[in-house]
Amino acid sequence: MLKARAGHTILFGLSARNIELLKQGKPIPINGSDLHLPGLNFVIMYGETEADMENDLRKAGFVIPG
């Protein structure tokens, strides 16, 4: 995975292997400190539909607004 920052823009470039892992249900965590954003964390995830992803997040204890 490629991680980059330019000003207020954060970029995550995913490789074919990253996509394979996401489709296997393995989210990719990213520590914001890697991009000089201490205290922030990012997670890239995959789901067949938005509803599937919302359900996965709720099961993991996330609060989904709306």
mmCIF file of the N, C-alpha and C atoms, coordinates in Angstrom:
data_MODEL
# 
_entry.id   MODEL 
# 
loop_
_atom_site.group_PDB 
_atom_site.id 
_atom_site.type_symbol 
_atom_site.label_atom_id 
_atom_site.label_alt_id 
_atom_site.label_comp_id 
_atom_site.label_asym_id 
_atom_site.label_entity_id 
_atom_site.label_seq_id 
_atom_site.pdbx_PDB_ins_code 
_atom_site.Cartn_x 
_atom_site.Cartn_y 
_atom_site.Cartn_z 
_atom_site.occupancy 
_atom_site.B_iso_or_equiv 
_atom_site.pdbx_formal_charge 
_atom_site.auth_seq_id 
_atom_site.auth_comp_id 
_atom_site.auth_asym_id 
_atom_site.auth_atom_id 
_atom_site.pdbx_PDB_model_num 
ATOM 1   N N  . MET A 1 1  ? 0.837   -1.170  0.000  1.00 0.00 ? 1  MET A N  1 
ATOM 2   C CA . MET A 1 1  ? 0.000   0.000   0.000  1.00 0.00 ? 1  MET A CA 1 
ATOM 3   C C  . MET A 1 1  ? 0.884   1.235   0.000  1.00 0.00 ? 1  MET A C  1 
ATOM 4   N N  . LEU A 1 2  ? 0.447   2.207   -0.750 1.00 0.00 ? 2  LEU A N  1 
ATOM 5   C CA . LEU A 1 2  ? 1.131   3.488   -0.790 1.00 0.00 ? 2  LEU A CA 1 
ATOM 6   C C  . LEU A 1 2  ? 0.353   4.465   0.083  1.00 0.00 ? 2  LEU A C  1 
ATOM 7   N N  . LYS A 1 3  ? 1.045   5.168   0.970  1.00 0.00 ? 3  LYS A N  1 
ATOM 8   C CA . LYS A 1 3  ? 0.438   6.191   1.822  1.00 0.00 ? 3  LYS A CA 1 
ATOM 9   C C  . LYS A 1 3  ? 1.162   7.499   1.557  1.00 0.00 ? 3  LYS A C  1 
ATOM 10  N N  . ALA A 1 4  ? 0.408   8.579   1.360  1.00 0.00 ? 4  ALA A N  1 
ATOM 11  C CA . ALA A 1 4  ? 1.031   9.873   1.090  1.00 0.00 ? 4  ALA A CA 1 
ATOM 12  C C  . ALA A 1 4  ? 0.140   10.992  1.599  1.00 0.00 ? 4  ALA A C  1 
ATOM 13  N N  . ARG A 1 5  ? 0.770   12.129  1.854  1.00 0.00 ? 5  ARG A N  1 
ATOM 14  C CA . ARG A 1 5  ? 0.046   13.321  2.276  1.00 0.00 ? 5  ARG A CA 1 
ATOM 15  C C  . ARG A 1 5  ? 0.630   14.524  1.568  1.00 0.00 ? 5  ARG A C  1 
ATOM 16  N N  . ALA A 1 6  ? -0.253  15.395  1.089  1.00 0.00 ? 6  ALA A N  1 
ATOM 17  C CA . ALA A 1 6  ? 0.148   16.671  0.500  1.00 0.00 ? 6  ALA A CA 1 
ATOM 18  C C  . ALA A 1 6  ? -0.839  17.709  1.017  1.00 0.00 ? 6  ALA A C  1 
ATOM 19  N N  . GLY A 1 7  ? -0.403  18.514  1.969  1.00 0.00 ? 7  GLY A N  1 
ATOM 20  C CA . GLY A 1 7  ? -1.299  19.505  2.563  1.00 0.00 ? 7  GLY A CA 1 
ATOM 21  C C  . GLY A 1 7  ? -2.476  18.840  3.251  1.00 0.00 ? 7  GLY A C  1 
ATOM 22  N N  . HIS A 1 8  ? -3.677  19.158  2.789  1.00 0.00 ? 8  HIS A N  1 
ATOM 23  C CA . HIS A 1 8  ? -4.893  18.604  3.392  1.00 0.00 ? 8  HIS A CA 1 
ATOM 24  C C  . HIS A 1 8  ? -5.394  17.356  2.668  1.00 0.00 ? 8  HIS A C  1 
ATOM 25  N N  . THR A 1 9  ? -4.587  16.822  1.781  1.00 0.00 ? 9  THR A N  1 
ATOM 26  C CA . THR A 1 9  ? -4.997  15.640  1.022  1.00 0.00 ? 9  THR A CA 1 
ATOM 27  C C  . THR A 1 9  ? -4.217  14.420  1.497  1.00 0.00 ? 9  THR A C  1 
ATOM 28  N N  . ILE A 1 10 ? -4.960  13.369  1.826  1.00 0.00 ? 10 ILE A N  1 
ATOM 29  C CA . ILE A 1 10 ? -4.373  12.087  2.239  1.00 0.00 ? 10 ILE A CA 1 
ATOM 30  C C  . ILE A 1 10 ? -4.671  11.082  1.130  1.00 0.00 ? 10 ILE A C  1 
ATOM 31  N N  . LEU A 1 11 ? -3.659  10.327  0.741  1.00 0.00 ? 11 LEU A N  1 
ATOM 32  C CA . LEU A 1 11 ? -3.832  9.355   -0.331 1.00 0.00 ? 11 LEU A CA 1 
ATOM 33  C C  . LEU A 1 11 ? -3.440  7.966   0.151  1.00 0.00 ? 11 LEU A C  1 
ATOM 34  N N  . PHE A 1 12 ? -4.287  6.986   -0.162 1.00 0.00 ? 12 PHE A N  1 
ATOM 35  C CA . PHE A 1 12 ? -3.984  5.587   0.094  1.00 0.00 ? 12 PHE A CA 1 
ATOM 36  C C  . PHE A 1 12 ? -4.096  4.865   -1.247 1.00 0.00 ? 12 PHE A C  1 
ATOM 37  N N  . GLY A 1 13 ? -2.998  4.320   -1.723 1.00 0.00 ? 13 GLY A N  1 
ATOM 38  C CA . GLY A 1 13 ? -2.992  3.565   -2.971 1.00 0.00 ? 13 GLY A CA 1 
ATOM 39  C C  . GLY A 1 13 ? -2.977  2.079   -2.662 1.00 0.00 ? 13 GLY A C  1 
ATOM 40  N N  . LEU A 1 14 ? -3.960  1.365   -3.157 1.00 0.00 ? 14 LEU A N  1 
ATOM 41  C CA . LEU A 1 14 ? -4.095  -0.059  -2.850 1.00 0.00 ? 14 LEU A CA 1 
ATOM 42  C C  . LEU A 1 14 ? -3.561  -0.919  -3.988 1.00 0.00 ? 14 LEU A C  1 
ATOM 43  N N  . SER A 1 15 ? -2.797  -1.928  -3.606 1.00 0.00 ? 15 SER A N  1 
ATOM 44  C CA . SER A 1 15 ? -2.278  -2.892  -4.580 1.00 0.00 ? 15 SER A CA 1 
ATOM 45  C C  . SER A 1 15 ? -3.305  -4.006  -4.787 1.00 0.00 ? 15 SER A C  1 
ATOM 46  N N  . ALA A 1 16 ? -3.069  -4.819  -5.785 1.00 0.00 ? 16 ALA A N  1 
ATOM 47  C CA . ALA A 1 16 ? -3.949  -5.964  -6.030 1.00 0.00 ? 16 ALA A CA 1 
ATOM 48  C C  . ALA A 1 16 ? -3.996  -6.860  -4.794 1.00 0.00 ? 16 ALA A C  1 
ATOM 49  N N  . ARG A 1 17 ? -2.849  -7.031  -4.116 1.00 0.00 ? 17 ARG A N  1 
ATOM 50  C CA . ARG A 1 17 ? -2.811  -7.858  -2.900 1.00 0.00 ? 17 ARG A CA 1 
ATOM 51  C C  . ARG A 1 17 ? -3.660  -7.237  -1.793 1.00 0.00 ? 17 ARG A C  1 
ATOM 52  N N  . ASN A 1 18 ? -3.612  -5.913  -1.659 1.00 0.00 ? 18 ASN A N  1 
ATOM 53  C CA . ASN A 1 18 ? -4.449  -5.232  -0.671 1.00 0.00 ? 18 ASN A CA 1 
ATOM 54  C C  . ASN A 1 18 ? -5.927  -5.524  -0.940 1.00 0.00 ? 18 ASN A C  1 
ATOM 55  N N  . ILE A 1 19 ? -6.318  -5.465  -2.196 1.00 0.00 ? 19 ILE A N  1 
ATOM 56  C CA . ILE A 1 19 ? -7.715  -5.720  -2.562 1.00 0.00 ? 19 ILE A CA 1 
ATOM 57  C C  . ILE A 1 19 ? -8.101  -7.155  -2.223 1.00 0.00 ? 19 ILE A C  1 
ATOM 58  N N  . GLU A 1 20 ? -7.199  -8.103  -2.497 1.00 0.00 ? 20 GLU A N  1 
ATOM 59  C CA . GLU A 1 20 ? -7.463  -9.509  -2.148 1.00 0.00 ? 20 GLU A CA 1 
ATOM 60  C C  . GLU A 1 20 ? -7.714  -9.652  -0.657 1.00 0.00 ? 20 GLU A C  1 
ATOM 61  N N  . LEU A 1 21 ? -6.871  -9.025  0.156  1.00 0.00 ? 21 LEU A N  1 
ATOM 62  C CA . LEU A 1 21 ? -7.025  -9.116  1.611  1.00 0.00 ? 21 LEU A CA 1 
ATOM 63  C C  . LEU A 1 21 ? -8.334  -8.484  2.070  1.00 0.00 ? 21 LEU A C  1 
ATOM 64  N N  . LEU A 1 22 ? -8.678  -7.345  1.491  1.00 0.00 ? 22 LEU A N  1 
ATOM 65  C CA . LEU A 1 22 ? -9.938  -6.700  1.845  1.00 0.00 ? 22 LEU A CA 1 
ATOM 66  C C  . LEU A 1 22 ? -11.122 -7.605  1.524  1.00 0.00 ? 22 LEU A C  1 
ATOM 67  N N  . LYS A 1 23 ? -11.082 -8.260  0.369  1.00 0.00 ? 23 LYS A N  1 
ATOM 68  C CA . LYS A 1 23 ? -12.171 -9.155  -0.021 1.00 0.00 ? 23 LYS A CA 1 
ATOM 69  C C  . LYS A 1 23 ? -12.236 -10.395 0.862  1.00 0.00 ? 23 LYS A C  1 
ATOM 70  N N  . GLN A 1 24 ? -11.134 -10.719 1.545  1.00 0.00 ? 24 GLN A N  1 
ATOM 71  C CA . GLN A 1 24 ? -11.107 -11.833 2.496  1.00 0.00 ? 24 GLN A CA 1 
ATOM 72  C C  . GLN A 1 24 ? -11.607 -11.402 3.870  1.00 0.00 ? 24 GLN A C  1 
ATOM 73  N N  . GLY A 1 25 ? -12.044 -10.152 3.980  1.00 0.00 ? 25 GLY A N  1 
ATOM 74  C CA . GLY A 1 25 ? -12.560 -9.661  5.256  1.00 0.00 ? 25 GLY A CA 1 
ATOM 75  C C  . GLY A 1 25 ? -11.477 -9.164  6.192  1.00 0.00 ? 25 GLY A C  1 
ATOM 76  N N  . LYS A 1 26 ? -10.330 -8.786  5.644  1.00 0.00 ? 26 LYS A N  1 
ATOM 77  C CA . LYS A 1 26 ? -9.216  -8.307  6.464  1.00 0.00 ? 26 LYS A CA 1 
ATOM 78  C C  . LYS A 1 26 ? -9.015  -6.810  6.227  1.00 0.00 ? 26 LYS A C  1 
ATOM 79  N N  . PRO A 1 27 ? -9.636  -5.976  7.079  1.00 0.00 ? 27 PRO A N  1 
ATOM 80  C CA . PRO A 1 27 ? -9.478  -4.529  6.938  1.00 0.00 ? 27 PRO A CA 1 
ATOM 81  C C  . PRO A 1 27 ? -8.016  -4.111  7.108  1.00 0.00 ? 27 PRO A C  1 
ATOM 82  N N  . ILE A 1 28 ? -7.685  -2.960  6.555  1.00 0.00 ? 28 ILE A N  1 
ATOM 83  C CA . ILE A 1 28 ? -6.320  -2.442  6.627  1.00 0.00 ? 28 ILE A CA 1 
ATOM 84  C C  . ILE A 1 28 ? -6.300  -1.246  7.581  1.00 0.00 ? 28 ILE A C  1 
ATOM 85  N N  . PRO A 1 29 ? -5.672  -1.400  8.759  1.00 0.00 ? 29 PRO A N  1 
ATOM 86  C CA . PRO A 1 29 ? -5.554  -0.265  9.679  1.00 0.00 ? 29 PRO A CA 1 
ATOM 87  C C  . PRO A 1 29 ? -4.355  0.597   9.312  1.00 0.00 ? 29 PRO A C  1 
ATOM 88  N N  . ILE A 1 30 ? -4.494  1.894   9.502  1.00 0.00 ? 30 ILE A N  1 
ATOM 89  C CA . ILE A 1 30 ? -3.407  2.833   9.208  1.00 0.00 ? 30 ILE A CA 1 
ATOM 90  C C  . ILE A 1 30 ? -3.272  3.784   10.386 1.00 0.00 ? 30 ILE A C  1 
ATOM 91  N N  . ASN A 1 31 ? -2.079  3.871   10.919 1.00 0.00 ? 31 ASN A N  1 
ATOM 92  C CA . ASN A 1 31 ? -1.792  4.779   12.021 1.00 0.00 ? 31 ASN A CA 1 
ATOM 93  C C  . ASN A 1 31 ? -1.533  6.167   11.451 1.00 0.00 ? 31 ASN A C  1 
ATOM 94  N N  . GLY A 1 32 ? -2.297  7.147   11.921 1.00 0.00 ? 32 GLY A N  1 
ATOM 95  C CA . GLY A 1 32 ? -2.148  8.508   11.426 1.00 0.00 ? 32 GLY A CA 1 
ATOM 96  C C  . GLY A 1 32 ? -0.760  9.085   11.628 1.00 0.00 ? 32 GLY A C  1 
ATOM 97  N N  . SER A 1 33 ? -0.045  8.590   12.627 1.00 0.00 ? 33 SER A N  1 
ATOM 98  C CA . SER A 1 33 ? 1.312   9.092   12.868 1.00 0.00 ? 33 SER A CA 1 
ATOM 99  C C  . SER A 1 33 ? 2.218   8.863   11.669 1.00 0.00 ? 33 SER A C  1 
ATOM 100 N N  . ASP A 1 34 ? 1.922   7.817   10.869 1.00 0.00 ? 34 ASP A N  1 
ATOM 101 C CA . ASP A 1 34 ? 2.707   7.555   9.664  1.00 0.00 ? 34 ASP A CA 1 
ATOM 102 C C  . ASP A 1 34 ? 2.616   8.713   8.675  1.00 0.00 ? 34 ASP A C  1 
ATOM 103 N N  . LEU A 1 35 ? 1.541   9.494   8.793  1.00 0.00 ? 35 LEU A N  1 
ATOM 104 C CA . LEU A 1 35 ? 1.306   10.617  7.883  1.00 0.00 ? 35 LEU A CA 1 
ATOM 105 C C  . LEU A 1 35 ? 1.378   11.950  8.620  1.00 0.00 ? 35 LEU A C  1 
ATOM 106 N N  . HIS A 1 36 ? 2.048   11.944  9.765  1.00 0.00 ? 36 HIS A N  1 
ATOM 107 C CA . HIS A 1 36 ? 2.182   13.131  10.610 1.00 0.00 ? 36 HIS A CA 1 
ATOM 108 C C  . HIS A 1 36 ? 0.824   13.634  11.085 1.00 0.00 ? 36 HIS A C  1 
ATOM 109 N N  . LEU A 1 37 ? -0.068  12.678  11.416 1.00 0.00 ? 37 LEU A N  1 
ATOM 110 C CA . LEU A 1 37 ? -1.386  12.974  11.959 1.00 0.00 ? 37 LEU A CA 1 
ATOM 111 C C  . LEU A 1 37 ? -1.573  12.192  13.255 1.00 0.00 ? 37 LEU A C  1 
ATOM 112 N N  . PRO A 1 38 ? -0.758  12.490  14.269 1.00 0.00 ? 38 PRO A N  1 
ATOM 113 C CA . PRO A 1 38 ? -0.857  11.729  15.517 1.00 0.00 ? 38 PRO A CA 1 
ATOM 114 C C  . PRO A 1 38 ? -2.246  11.852  16.133 1.00 0.00 ? 38 PRO A C  1 
ATOM 115 N N  . GLY A 1 39 ? -2.690  10.775  16.717 1.00 0.00 ? 39 GLY A N  1 
ATOM 116 C CA . GLY A 1 39 ? -3.997  10.755  17.359 1.00 0.00 ? 39 GLY A CA 1 
ATOM 117 C C  . GLY A 1 39 ? -5.133  10.351  16.430 1.00 0.00 ? 39 GLY A C  1 
ATOM 118 N N  . LEU A 1 40 ? -4.835  10.215  15.145 1.00 0.00 ? 40 LEU A N  1 
ATOM 119 C CA . LEU A 1 40 ? -5.859  9.768   14.194 1.00 0.00 ? 40 LEU A CA 1 
ATOM 120 C C  . LEU A 1 40 ? -5.503  8.380   13.688 1.00 0.00 ? 40 LEU A C  1 
ATOM 121 N N  . ASN A 1 41 ? -6.527  7.583   13.462 1.00 0.00 ? 41 ASN A N  1 
ATOM 122 C CA . ASN A 1 41 ? -6.349  6.266   12.877 1.00 0.00 ? 41 ASN A CA 1 
ATOM 123 C C  . ASN A 1 41 ? -7.332  6.127   11.730 1.00 0.00 ? 41 ASN A C  1 
ATOM 124 N N  . PHE A 1 42 ? -6.954  5.362   10.740 1.00 0.00 ? 42 PHE A N  1 
ATOM 125 C CA . PHE A 1 42 ? -7.792  5.132   9.576  1.00 0.00 ? 42 PHE A CA 1 
ATOM 126 C C  . PHE A 1 42 ? -7.951  3.631   9.394  1.00 0.00 ? 42 PHE A C  1 
ATOM 127 N N  . VAL A 1 43 ? -9.072  3.226   8.818  1.00 0.00 ? 43 VAL A N  1 
ATOM 128 C CA . VAL A 1 43 ? -9.285  1.821   8.476  1.00 0.00 ? 43 VAL A CA 1 
ATOM 129 C C  . VAL A 1 43 ? -9.906  1.789   7.087  1.00 0.00 ? 43 VAL A C  1 
ATOM 130 N N  . ILE A 1 44 ? -9.315  0.998   6.217  1.00 0.00 ? 44 ILE A N  1 
ATOM 131 C CA . ILE A 1 44 ? -9.891  0.762   4.896  1.00 0.00 ? 44 ILE A CA 1 
ATOM 132 C C  . ILE A 1 44 ? -10.543 -0.608  4.951  1.00 0.00 ? 44 ILE A C  1 
ATOM 133 N N  . MET A 1 45 ? -11.795 -0.664  4.541  1.00 0.00 ? 45 MET A N  1 
ATOM 134 C CA . MET A 1 45 ? -12.525 -1.928  4.595  1.00 0.00 ? 45 MET A CA 1 
ATOM 135 C C  . MET A 1 45 ? -13.264 -2.143  3.282  1.00 0.00 ? 45 MET A C  1 
ATOM 136 N N  . TYR A 1 46 ? -13.787 -3.347  3.120  1.00 0.00 ? 46 TYR A N  1 
ATOM 137 C CA . TYR A 1 46 ? -14.499 -3.726  1.905  1.00 0.00 ? 46 TYR A CA 1 
ATOM 138 C C  . TYR A 1 46 ? -15.785 -4.433  2.300  1.00 0.00 ? 46 TYR A C  1 
ATOM 139 N N  . GLY A 1 47 ? -16.796 -4.254  1.481  1.00 0.00 ? 47 GLY A N  1 
ATOM 140 C CA . GLY A 1 47 ? -18.041 -4.994  1.636  1.00 0.00 ? 47 GLY A CA 1 
ATOM 141 C C  . GLY A 1 47 ? -18.744 -5.031  0.292  1.00 0.00 ? 47 GLY A C  1 
ATOM 142 N N  . GLU A 1 48 ? -19.567 -6.048  0.087  1.00 0.00 ? 48 GLU A N  1 
ATOM 143 C CA . GLU A 1 48 ? -20.312 -6.152  -1.170 1.00 0.00 ? 48 GLU A CA 1 
ATOM 144 C C  . GLU A 1 48 ? -21.245 -4.956  -1.342 1.00 0.00 ? 48 GLU A C  1 
ATOM 145 N N  . THR A 1 49 ? -21.836 -4.512  -0.228 1.00 0.00 ? 49 THR A N  1 
ATOM 146 C CA . THR A 1 49 ? -22.742 -3.363  -0.257 1.00 0.00 ? 49 THR A CA 1 
ATOM 147 C C  . THR A 1 49 ? -22.448 -2.476  0.946  1.00 0.00 ? 49 THR A C  1 
ATOM 148 N N  . GLU A 1 50 ? -22.965 -1.252  0.912  1.00 0.00 ? 50 GLU A N  1 
ATOM 149 C CA . GLU A 1 50 ? -22.823 -0.362  2.052  1.00 0.00 ? 50 GLU A CA 1 
ATOM 150 C C  . GLU A 1 50 ? -23.510 -0.950  3.284  1.00 0.00 ? 50 GLU A C  1 
ATOM 151 N N  . ALA A 1 51 ? -24.661 -1.603  3.070  1.00 0.00 ? 51 ALA A N  1 
ATOM 152 C CA . ALA A 1 51 ? -25.384 -2.220  4.186  1.00 0.00 ? 51 ALA A CA 1 
ATOM 153 C C  . ALA A 1 51 ? -24.542 -3.309  4.845  1.00 0.00 ? 51 ALA A C  1 
ATOM 154 N N  . ASP A 1 52 ? -23.839 -4.102  4.049  1.00 0.00 ? 52 ASP A N  1 
ATOM 155 C CA . ASP A 1 52 ? -22.955 -5.134  4.606  1.00 0.00 ? 52 ASP A CA 1 
ATOM 156 C C  . ASP A 1 52 ? -21.872 -4.504  5.471  1.00 0.00 ? 52 ASP A C  1 
ATOM 157 N N  . MET A 1 53 ? -21.295 -3.401  4.978  1.00 0.00 ? 53 MET A N  1 
ATOM 158 C CA . MET A 1 53 ? -20.236 -2.736  5.745  1.00 0.00 ? 53 MET A CA 1 
ATOM 159 C C  . MET A 1 53 ? -20.794 -2.136  7.031  1.00 0.00 ? 53 MET A C  1 
ATOM 160 N N  . GLU A 1 54 ? -21.989 -1.529  6.973  1.00 0.00 ? 54 GLU A N  1 
ATOM 161 C CA . GLU A 1 54 ? -22.603 -0.981  8.173  1.00 0.00 ? 54 GLU A CA 1 
ATOM 162 C C  . GLU A 1 54 ? -22.840 -2.073  9.206  1.00 0.00 ? 54 GLU A C  1 
ATOM 163 N N  . ASN A 1 55 ? -23.331 -3.218  8.764  1.00 0.00 ? 55 ASN A N  1 
ATOM 164 C CA . ASN A 1 55 ? -23.571 -4.334  9.686  1.00 0.00 ? 55 ASN A CA 1 
ATOM 165 C C  . ASN A 1 55 ? -22.269 -4.799  10.324 1.00 0.00 ? 55 ASN A C  1 
ATOM 166 N N  . ASP A 1 56 ? -21.207 -4.920  9.540  1.00 0.00 ? 56 ASP A N  1 
ATOM 167 C CA . ASP A 1 56 ? -19.910 -5.334  10.076 1.00 0.00 ? 56 ASP A CA 1 
ATOM 168 C C  . ASP A 1 56 ? -19.413 -4.333  11.112 1.00 0.00 ? 56 ASP A C  1 
ATOM 169 N N  . LEU A 1 57 ? -19.567 -3.045  10.815 1.00 0.00 ? 57 LEU A N  1 
ATOM 170 C CA . LEU A 1 57 ? -19.112 -2.017  11.749 1.00 0.00 ? 57 LEU A CA 1 
ATOM 171 C C  . LEU A 1 57 ? -19.921 -2.048  13.044 1.00 0.00 ? 57 LEU A C  1 
ATOM 172 N N  . ARG A 1 58 ? -21.226 -2.199  12.930 1.00 0.00 ? 58 ARG A N  1 
ATOM 173 C CA . ARG A 1 58 ? -22.062 -2.275  14.145 1.00 0.00 ? 58 ARG A CA 1 
ATOM 174 C C  . ARG A 1 58 ? -21.649 -3.477  15.005 1.00 0.00 ? 58 ARG A C  1 
ATOM 175 N N  . LYS A 1 59 ? -21.410 -4.629  14.358 1.00 0.00 ? 59 LYS A N  1 
ATOM 176 C CA . LYS A 1 59 ? -20.972 -5.822  15.098 1.00 0.00 ? 59 LYS A CA 1 
ATOM 177 C C  . LYS A 1 59 ? -19.653 -5.574  15.824 1.00 0.00 ? 59 LYS A C  1 
ATOM 178 N N  . ALA A 1 60 ? -18.801 -4.708  15.245 1.00 0.00 ? 60 ALA A N  1 
ATOM 179 C CA . ALA A 1 60 ? -17.504 -4.401  15.849 1.00 0.00 ? 60 ALA A CA 1 
ATOM 180 C C  . ALA A 1 60 ? -17.593 -3.302  16.898 1.00 0.00 ? 60 ALA A C  1 
ATOM 181 N N  . GLY A 1 61 ? -18.819 -2.773  17.117 1.00 0.00 ? 61 GLY A N  1 
ATOM 182 C CA . GLY A 1 61 ? -19.000 -1.771  18.167 1.00 0.00 ? 61 GLY A CA 1 
ATOM 183 C C  . GLY A 1 61 ? -18.951 -0.322  17.717 1.00 0.00 ? 61 GLY A C  1 
ATOM 184 N N  . PHE A 1 62 ? -18.915 -0.084  16.398 1.00 0.00 ? 62 PHE A N  1 
ATOM 185 C CA . PHE A 1 62 ? -18.914 1.285   15.895 1.00 0.00 ? 62 PHE A CA 1 
ATOM 186 C C  . PHE A 1 62 ? -20.326 1.853   15.910 1.00 0.00 ? 62 PHE A C  1 
ATOM 187 N N  . VAL A 1 63 ? -20.440 3.139   16.115 1.00 0.00 ? 63 VAL A N  1 
ATOM 188 C CA . VAL A 1 63 ? -21.716 3.835   16.029 1.00 0.00 ? 63 VAL A CA 1 
ATOM 189 C C  . VAL A 1 63 ? -21.810 4.445   14.636 1.00 0.00 ? 63 VAL A C  1 
ATOM 190 N N  . ILE A 1 64 ? -22.882 4.110   13.928 1.00 0.00 ? 64 ILE A N  1 
ATOM 191 C CA . ILE A 1 64 ? -23.084 4.604   12.571 1.00 0.00 ? 64 ILE A CA 1 
ATOM 192 C C  . ILE A 1 64 ? -24.124 5.728   12.632 1.00 0.00 ? 64 ILE A C  1 
ATOM 193 N N  . PRO A 1 65 ? -23.736 6.976   12.306 1.00 0.00 ? 65 PRO A N  1 
ATOM 194 C CA . PRO A 1 65 ? -24.700 8.067   12.354 1.00 0.00 ? 65 PRO A CA 1 
ATOM 195 C C  . PRO A 1 65 ? -25.771 7.941   11.278 1.00 0.00 ? 65 PRO A C  1 
ATOM 196 N N  . GLY A 1 66 ? -26.926 8.537   11.554 1.00 0.00 ? 66 GLY A N  1 
ATOM 197 C CA . GLY A 1 66 ? -27.995 8.565   10.543 1.00 0.00 ? 66 GLY A CA 1 
ATOM 198 C C  . GLY A 1 66 ? -28.940 7.494   10.775 1.00 0.00 ? 66 GLY A C  1 
# 
